């Protein structure tokens, strides 16, 4: 069985995706396993709608999101994600 080679563009996309996942994982490591499980449970319960959570649960999400340092993650991810944009002539 012959192996097929990925086009260069696909290889770049995979490398960028891997790098973004690695960055996200570094920030997720700021939470304890219990905090991660709690955050996941709250996100599932909310189904993307904050109104599905109690006021305390919304405060918990804000507190945990603060520990994730999402703004810093965005700053670090921006140069990596830019590599996905097509080059203009």
C-alpha positions as CSV (number, residue, x, y, z in Angstrom):
1,X,0.0,0.0,0.0
2,X,1.5,3.3,-1.1
3,X,1.4,6.3,1.2
4,X,0.0,9.5,0.0
5,X,1.7,12.8,0.6
6,X,-0.3,15.7,2.0
7,X,-0.2,18.9,-0.1
8,X,2.0,21.5,1.5
9,X,-1.0,23.7,2.4
10,X,-2.6,20.8,4.4
11,X,0.7,20.1,6.2
12,X,0.9,23.7,7.2
13,X,-2.7,23.7,8.5
14,X,-2.0,20.7,10.6
15,X,1.1,22.2,12.1
16,X,-0.8,25.4,12.9
17,X,-3.6,23.4,14.5
18,X,-1.2,21.4,16.6
19,X,0.6,24.5,17.7
20,X,-2.8,26.1,18.7
21,X,-3.8,23.0,20.6
22,X,-0.5,23.1,22.5
23,X,-1.0,26.7,23.4
24,X,-4.6,26.0,24.6
25,X,-3.3,23.1,26.7
26,X,-0.7,25.2,28.4
27,X,-3.5,27.6,29.6
28,X,-5.8,24.7,30.6
29,X,-3.0,23.5,32.8
30,X,-3.6,26.6,35.0
31,X,-6.7,24.8,36.3
32,X,-6.7,21.9,38.6
33,X,-8.3,18.7,37.3
34,X,-11.3,19.4,39.6
35,X,-11.6,22.9,38.2
36,X,-11.4,21.6,34.6
37,X,-14.2,19.1,35.3
38,X,-16.3,21.8,37.0
39,X,-15.8,24.2,34.1
40,X,-16.7,21.5,31.5
41,X,-19.8,20.5,33.5
42,X,-20.9,24.2,33.6
43,X,-20.3,24.7,29.9
44,X,-22.3,21.6,29.1
45,X,-25.2,22.7,31.4
46,X,-25.2,26.2,29.8
47,X,-25.4,24.8,26.3
48,X,-23.9,28.1,25.2
49,X,-26.5,30.2,27.0
50,X,-25.6,32.0,30.2
51,X,-29.2,32.2,31.1
52,X,-29.2,28.4,31.7
53,X,-26.9,28.9,34.7
54,X,-27.5,30.3,38.1
55,X,-25.8,33.5,39.1
56,X,-23.3,31.5,41.2
57,X,-22.5,29.2,38.3
58,X,-21.9,32.3,36.0
59,X,-19.5,33.7,38.7
60,X,-17.7,30.3,38.8
61,X,-17.2,30.4,35.0
62,X,-15.9,34.0,35.1
63,X,-13.5,33.0,37.9
64,X,-12.2,29.9,36.1
65,X,-11.9,31.8,32.8
66,X,-9.8,34.4,34.6
67,X,-7.4,31.6,35.7
68,X,-7.1,30.5,32.0
69,X,-5.7,33.9,31.1
70,X,-7.7,33.9,27.8
71,X,-6.5,37.4,26.7
72,X,-2.9,36.2,27.0
73,X,-3.8,33.0,25.1
74,X,-5.3,35.2,22.3
75,X,-2.1,37.2,22.1
76,X,0.0,34.1,21.9
77,X,-2.3,32.5,19.3
78,X,-2.7,35.4,17.0
79,X,0.7,35.1,15.2
80,X,0.2,31.4,14.8
81,X,-3.3,31.7,13.4
82,X,-2.2,34.3,11.0
83,X,-0.3,31.7,9.1
84,X,-3.7,30.2,8.0
85,X,-4.7,33.3,6.1
86,X,-4.0,33.3,2.4
87,X,-1.2,35.5,1.1
88,X,-2.4,38.4,-0.9
89,X,-0.5,39.6,-4.0
